[in-house]
């Protein structure tokens, strides 16, 4: 399937779904990023956290 140049209705429908999902994901990211920024700003030095929390924080990086 060619997203940039859809040739069938299925290609077109799929391309529109991809674009809609991208827009939805970006809007969620913009909405939630201030909250995560505030949460992560209050976290002490990573090495001071328990090992489980260190792994959790590194997963976001």
Secondary structure as UniProt FT lines:
FT   TURN            4..5
FT   HELIX           9..41
FT   HELIX           46..48
FT   HELIX           51..60
//
